[in-house]
Amino acid sequence: MGFQFKALFLYLSLFLFSDQTKAEQFIDNNSSSSFAARKLASGCNYFSGKWVYDSSYPLYDYSTCPFIDPEFNCQKYGRADKMYQNYRWQPFSCDLPRFNGLEFLERWRGKKIMFVGDSLSLNMWESLSCMIHSWVPKAKTTFMKNGLLGSVTFEDYGVKLLLYRSPYLVDLAYENGGWVLKLDSIRQGRAWRGMDMLIFNSWHWWTHTGRTQPWDYMQEGAKFYKDMNRLVAYYKGLTTWARWVNRNINSSKTKVFFQGISPTHYEGKDWNEPSKSCYGEEQPFFGTKYPAGVPLAAAVVNKVLSRTRKVYLLDVTTLSQYRKDAHPTIYSGQHSGKDCSHWCLPGVPDTWNQLLYAALIS
């Protein structure tokens, strides 16, 4: 472990001073098993493609879905343009199966599905709830969201969609007058057992500093740290999570997914328009290669997932990078300021769930 950690740290250090081609080569060279997991039996890579206009989209109407939080409900809170809802992800070498909510409910009748992570897990959880609801609008549902937990239950089918808020996946505990981020501990994982499907997500909170940082110290073993390189900390925490999966998940009973790195669009230089941000953007990026390249956090994800065969990577990073047009920006009923991190609903998380659906039926 010591040698592997030093090697990763060296790679990450080289990233900071190397061009994007080298970063991509690192990801390619260290993600063979996770990349293979993304390619389905048909041989199609669903994650390589382009956005195309499709008048049959969106998959549901925001006004008829009872599960959308104000922070994602862009149309309700004043966004005038609607075309961002009409784009469909088209893989280069195949077609993405269109979502069928009835088939999903029948396939997962009596099952429990849990999203674990931060507010991007919330984004995806609410999206899936809306997508299913649009197929059975008169079905009896029970909705609950309270603190760390949320649930949407489709009572007629016994399908329960659960949400467990855990931005870091590893434990955050209050000890001796301060909050400690425990890089090698997942006691909260007891709440994740017994699920039929788990969809994990973590990254955005690892970058928070100052007032938005919820911890005072990091801890690994008996050592405490006031801070450390956030990519290195993320690697340590995600490695702890992968170890938990390997030790606690029976793949014959529970399917496990990792949501991948969802990009932000605060800086227009990422798509070669340095004077811009996501505000006012009404079209995707249509180039063949996103100028900012692959986020370094994606290299960490690929490195960690290359060591487990129990996790399917929903590699949403590149397809989401193209969608500079699809954030709430100022059209949110909950966030002040400009939000270029989360996604409007209907919107990009619906495609994430279509990719989930494709993985499940293939």
C-alpha positions as CSV (number, residue, x, y, z in Angstrom):
1,M,0.0,0.0,0.0
2,G,2.8,2.4,0.8
3,F,4.5,2.0,-2.6
4,Q,1.1,2.3,-4.4
5,F,0.3,5.4,-2.5
6,K,3.6,7.0,-3.3
7,A,3.2,6.0,-7.0
8,L,-0.2,7.7,-7.1
9,F,1.1,10.8,-5.4
10,L,3.9,11.0,-8.0
11,Y,1.4,10.6,-10.8
12,L,-0.8,13.3,-9.3
13,S,2.1,15.6,-8.9
14,L,3.1,15.0,-12.5
15,F,-0.4,15.9,-13.6
16,L,-0.1,19.3,-12.2
17,F,2.8,20.1,-14.6
18,S,2.0,17.9,-17.6
19,D,-0.3,18.4,-20.6
20,Q,-3.7,16.8,-20.9
21,T,-2.5,14.1,-23.2
22,K,-0.3,12.7,-20.4
23,A,-3.2,12.8,-18.0
24,E,-5.4,10.9,-20.4
25,Q,-2.7,8.3,-21.0
26,F,-2.5,7.8,-17.2
27,I,-6.2,7.2,-17.1
28,D,-6.2,4.8,-20.0
29,N,-3.2,2.9,-18.6
30,N,-4.7,2.5,-15.1
31,S,-8.3,1.8,-15.8
32,S,-8.3,-1.3,-18.0
33,S,-10.6,-3.3,-15.8
34,S,-13.0,-0.5,-15.0
35,F,-13.1,0.5,-18.7
36,A,-13.9,-3.1,-19.6
37,A,-16.8,-3.0,-17.1
38,R,-18.2,0.0,-18.9
39,K,-18.4,-1.9,-22.2
40,L,-21.5,-4.1,-22.2
41,A,-21.9,-7.5,-23.7
42,S,-22.8,-5.9,-27.0
43,G,-19.4,-4.4,-27.2
44,C,-20.8,-0.9,-27.1
45,N,-19.3,1.9,-25.1
46,Y,-22.4,3.9,-24.0
47,F,-20.2,6.7,-22.6
48,S,-18.6,7.8,-25.9
49,G,-21.0,9.8,-28.1
50,K,-22.5,13.2,-28.7
51,W,-25.6,15.2,-27.8
52,V,-28.3,15.4,-30.4
53,Y,-31.6,17.4,-30.5
54,D,-34.7,15.3,-30.0
55,S,-38.1,16.8,-29.9
56,S,-39.5,13.8,-28.0
57,Y,-37.5,14.9,-24.9
58,P,-37.7,15.6,-22.0
59,L,-38.8,12.3,-20.5
60,Y,-41.2,14.0,-18.1
61,D,-42.7,17.4,-17.3
62,Y,-41.4,19.3,-14.3
63,S,-44.9,20.4,-13.4
64,T,-46.2,16.9,-12.9
65,C,-43.3,15.4,-10.9
66,P,-43.9,15.9,-7.2
67,F,-40.3,15.0,-6.2
68,I,-38.2,17.9,-7.6
69,D,-36.4,20.1,-5.1
70,P,-36.6,23.9,-5.7
71,E,-32.8,24.0,-6.3
72,F,-33.2,21.9,-9.5
73,N,-36.6,23.2,-10.7
74,C,-35.3,25.7,-13.2
75,Q,-38.5,26.1,-15.2
76,K,-40.6,26.8,-12.1
77,Y,-38.1,29.4,-10.9
78,G,-37.9,31.5,-14.1
79,R,-35.6,30.0,-16.7
80,A,-37.1,31.0,-20.0
81,D,-35.2,28.8,-22.5
82,K,-36.2,25.2,-22.7
83,M,-34.0,23.7,-25.4
84,Y,-31.6,22.3,-22.8
85,Q,-34.3,19.8,-22.0
86,N,-34.5,18.5,-25.6
87,Y,-31.0,16.9,-26.0
88,R,-30.5,13.2,-26.1
89,W,-27.2,11.4,-25.6
90,Q,-26.3,9.4,-28.7
91,P,-23.5,6.8,-28.4
92,F,-21.3,6.6,-31.5
93,S,-21.5,2.9,-31.9
94,C,-25.0,2.0,-30.8
95,D,-28.3,3.3,-29.4
96,L,-29.0,3.9,-25.8
97,P,-32.1,2.0,-24.7
98,R,-35.0,4.3,-24.1
99,F,-36.1,4.3,-20.4
100,N,-39.2,2.2,-19.7
101,G,-40.5,2.9,-16.2
102,L,-43.0,0.0,-16.1
103,E,-40.2,-2.5,-17.1
104,F,-38.0,-1.0,-14.4
105,L,-40.7,-1.4,-11.7
106,E,-41.4,-5.0,-12.7
107,R,-37.7,-5.9,-12.8
108,W,-37.1,-4.4,-9.4
109,R,-40.5,-5.3,-7.8
110,G,-40.1,-5.6,-4.0
111,K,-36.5,-4.3,-4.1
112,K,-34.6,-1.5,-2.4
113,I,-32.3,0.8,-4.3
114,M,-30.1,3.3,-2.5
115,F,-28.2,6.4,-3.7
116,V,-25.3,7.3,-1.3
117,G,-23.4,10.5,-1.7
118,D,-23.9,14.3,-1.8
119,S,-26.4,16.6,-3.5
120,L,-25.5,15.2,-6.9
121,S,-26.8,11.9,-5.6
122,L,-29.9,13.9,-4.6
123,N,-30.1,15.2,-8.2
124,M,-29.9,11.7,-9.7
125,W,-32.3,10.2,-7.1
126,E,-35.0,12.8,-7.8
127,S,-34.4,12.4,-11.6
128,L,-35.0,8.6,-11.4
129,S,-38.1,9.1,-9.2
130,C,-39.6,11.5,-11.8
131,M,-38.7,9.2,-14.7
132,I,-40.5,6.3,-13.1
133,H,-43.5,8.5,-11.9
134,S,-44.1,9.6,-15.5
135,W,-44.9,6.1,-16.5
136,V,-47.3,5.4,-13.6
137,P,-48.6,8.9,-12.6
138,K,-51.6,7.4,-10.8
139,A,-49.6,4.9,-8.8
140,K,-49.6,5.2,-5.0
141,T,-46.3,6.7,-3.8
142,T,-44.9,7.6,-0.4
143,F,-42.3,10.4,-0.3
144,M,-40.1,11.2,2.7
145,K,-37.0,13.4,3.0
146,N,-35.6,14.2,6.4
147,G,-32.0,15.1,7.3
148,L,-29.6,12.4,6.0
149,L,-32.4,10.1,4.6
150,G,-34.9,10.2,1.9
151,S,-37.2,7.7,0.2
152,V,-39.7,7.4,-2.6
153,T,-41.7,4.2,-2.5
154,F,-43.9,3.0,-5.4
155,E,-46.3,1.1,-3.2
156,D,-48.0,-0.9,-5.9
157,Y,-44.7,-2.5,-6.8
158,G,-42.9,-2.5,-3.5
159,V,-40.0,-0.6,-5.1
160,K,-38.2,1.7,-2.7
161,L,-35.8,4.4,-3.9
162,L,-33.6,5.5,-0.9
163,L,-31.2,8.4,-0.5
164,Y,-28.5,8.4,2.2
165,R,-26.5,11.6,2.4
166,S,-22.8,11.0,2.8
167,P,-20.7,13.5,0.9
168,Y,-17.4,11.9,1.7
169,L,-18.5,8.2,2.0
170,V,-16.0,7.9,4.8
171,D,-17.1,8.9,8.4
172,L,-17.3,12.5,9.6
173,A,-17.4,12.5,13.4
174,Y,-17.5,15.1,16.2
175,E,-14.7,14.3,18.7
176,N,-13.0,16.3,21.4
177,G,-14.6,19.6,20.4
178,G,-14.0,19.3,16.6
179,W,-15.2,17.6,13.4
180,V,-12.9,14.9,12.2
181,L,-12.9,13.4,8.6
182,K,-11.8,9.8,9.1
183,L,-10.1,8.7,6.0
184,D,-10.0,5.0,7.0
185,S,-13.4,4.5,8.6
186,I,-16.9,3.7,7.3
187,R,-19.1,2.9,10.3
188,Q,-22.1,4.4,8.6
189,G,-21.8,1.6,6.0
190,R,-24.1,-0.5,8.2
191,A,-27.0,1.6,6.8
192,W,-26.1,0.5,3.3
193,R,-26.3,-3.2,3.9
194,G,-29.3,-5.2,2.7
195,M,-29.8,-3.1,-0.4
196,D,-30.5,-4.7,-3.8
197,M,-28.7,-1.9,-5.6
198,L,-26.3,0.8,-4.4
199,I,-25.3,3.9,-6.5
200,F,-22.4,5.8,-4.8
201,N,-21.0,9.3,-5.5
202,S,-18.4,11.5,-3.9
203,W,-16.0,14.2,-5.0
204,H,-17.4,17.8,-4.8
205,W,-17.2,18.2,-1.0
206,W,-13.5,17.1,-1.0
207,T,-12.7,20.4,-2.7
208,H,-14.5,22.6,-0.2
209,T,-12.3,24.9,1.9
210,G,-12.9,27.8,4.4
211,R,-16.4,28.3,5.7
212,T,-17.9,25.6,3.5
213,Q,-15.5,22.9,4.8
214,P,-17.4,20.9,7.4
215,W,-14.4,19.3,9.1
216,D,-11.5,20.6,11.3
217,Y,-9.1,17.8,10.9
218,M,-8.5,14.7,8.8
219,Q,-7.5,11.4,10.5
220,E,-5.8,8.3,9.2
221,G,-5.0,5.7,11.8
222,A,-3.6,7.5,14.8
223,K,-2.4,10.5,12.8
224,F,-4.3,13.8,12.5
225,Y,-3.8,16.3,9.7
226,K,-4.9,19.9,9.6
227,D,-5.1,19.5,5.8
228,M,-3.5,17.5,2.9
229,N,-3.6,17.5,-0.9
230,R,-7.3,17.0,-1.6
231,L,-6.7,14.5,-4.4
232,V,-4.5,12.4,-2.1
233,A,-7.2,12.6,0.6
234,Y,-9.8,11.6,-2.0
235,Y,-7.7,8.7,-3.0
236,K,-7.4,7.5,0.6
237,G,-11.1,7.9,1.3
238,L,-12.2,6.2,-1.9
239,T,-9.8,3.4,-1.3
240,T,-11.4,2.9,2.1
241,W,-14.8,2.8,0.4
242,A,-13.7,0.3,-2.2
243,R,-12.3,-1.9,0.6
244,W,-15.7,-1.7,2.3
245,V,-17.4,-2.8,-0.9
246,N,-15.1,-5.8,-1.4
247,R,-15.6,-6.9,2.2
248,N,-19.4,-6.3,2.6
249,I,-21.0,-6.7,-0.8
250,N,-22.2,-10.0,-2.3
251,S,-22.4,-9.3,-6.0
252,S,-24.9,-12.1,-6.5
253,K,-27.3,-10.1,-4.3
254,T,-26.4,-6.5,-4.7
255,K,-25.4,-4.5,-7.8
256,V,-23.0,-1.6,-7.1
257,F,-22.5,1.5,-9.2
258,F,-20.2,4.5,-8.9
259,Q,-21.8,7.7,-10.3
260,G,-18.5,9.1,-11.7
261,I,-17.3,12.7,-11.5
262,S,-19.9,15.3,-12.3
263,P,-18.2,18.5,-13.7
264,T,-18.8,22.1,-12.9
265,H,-19.0,25.0,-15.4
266,Y,-18.0,28.1,-13.4
267,E,-15.0,28.9,-15.6
268,G,-15.5,29.5,-19.3
269,K,-11.9,28.8,-20.0
270,D,-12.7,25.2,-19.7
271,W,-14.5,25.4,-23.1
272,N,-12.3,28.1,-24.5
273,E,-14.6,31.0,-23.6
274,P,-12.8,32.6,-20.6
275,S,-15.2,35.5,-20.2
276,K,-18.2,33.2,-19.6
277,S,-19.7,30.8,-17.0
278,C,-22.7,28.6,-17.2
279,Y,-25.0,31.6,-16.8
280,G,-26.7,32.4,-20.1
281,E,-25.5,29.3,-21.9
282,E,-28.2,27.8,-24.0
283,Q,-26.4,25.1,-26.0
284,P,-24.1,22.3,-25.2
285,F,-20.4,22.2,-26.2
286,F,-20.4,20.6,-29.6
287,G,-16.7,20.1,-30.2
288,T,-15.1,16.7,-30.5
289,K,-12.9,17.1,-27.5
290,Y,-13.6,19.1,-24.4
291,P,-10.8,21.6,-24.0
292,A,-10.4,21.3,-20.2
293,G,-9.7,17.6,-20.6
294,V,-10.3,14.9,-18.1
295,P,-10.6,16.0,-14.4
296,L,-7.8,14.7,-12.2
297,A,-10.4,13.3,-9.8
298,A,-11.5,10.9,-12.6
299,A,-7.9,9.5,-12.6
300,V,-8.3,8.7,-8.9
301,V,-11.7,7.0,-9.5
302,N,-10.3,4.9,-12.3
303,K,-7.3,3.9,-10.2
304,V,-9.4,2.9,-7.2
305,L,-12.0,1.0,-9.3
306,S,-9.3,-0.9,-11.2
307,R,-8.9,-2.9,-8.0
308,T,-12.4,-4.1,-7.6
309,R,-14.7,-6.1,-9.9
310,K,-17.8,-5.4,-7.9
311,V,-18.4,-1.8,-9.1
312,Y,-19.7,-0.6,-12.4
313,L,-18.6,2.9,-13.3
314,L,-21.3,5.2,-14.7
315,D,-18.7,7.3,-16.5
316,V,-20.8,10.4,-16.8
317,T,-17.9,12.9,-16.8
318,T,-17.3,13.6,-20.5
319,L,-20.9,13.6,-21.6
320,S,-21.7,16.0,-18.7
321,Q,-18.7,18.3,-19.5
322,Y,-20.4,19.0,-22.8
323,R,-23.5,20.3,-21.0
324,K,-22.5,23.8,-19.9
325,D,-26.1,24.9,-20.7
326,A,-27.9,22.6,-18.3
327,H,-27.2,24.0,-14.8
328,P,-29.7,26.0,-12.6
329,T,-27.5,29.1,-12.6
330,I,-29.7,31.7,-11.0
331,Y,-33.0,29.8,-11.6
332,S,-33.2,28.0,-8.3
333,G,-35.7,28.3,-5.5
334,Q,-33.1,27.3,-2.9
335,H,-29.6,28.5,-3.8
336,S,-28.6,32.2,-3.8
337,G,-25.9,33.2,-6.3
338,K,-25.0,31.2,-9.4
339,D,-25.2,27.4,-9.4
340,C,-23.0,25.8,-12.1
341,S,-22.5,22.6,-10.1
342,H,-26.0,20.9,-9.9
343,W,-28.3,20.2,-12.8
344,C,-31.8,21.3,-13.8
345,L,-34.5,18.7,-13.8
346,P,-35.5,17.5,-16.3
347,G,-32.0,17.4,-17.6
348,V,-28.6,15.7,-17.6
349,P,-29.2,13.4,-14.6
350,D,-32.0,11.8,-16.6
351,T,-29.3,10.6,-19.0
352,W,-27.2,9.3,-16.1
353,N,-30.3,7.2,-15.2
354,Q,-30.7,6.0,-18.7
355,L,-27.1,4.8,-18.6
356,L,-27.9,3.0,-15.3
357,Y,-31.0,1.5,-16.9
358,A,-29.0,0.3,-20.0
359,A,-26.4,-1.3,-17.7
360,L,-29.2,-3.1,-15.8
361,I,-31.0,-4.6,-18.8
362,S,-28.0,-5.5,-20.9
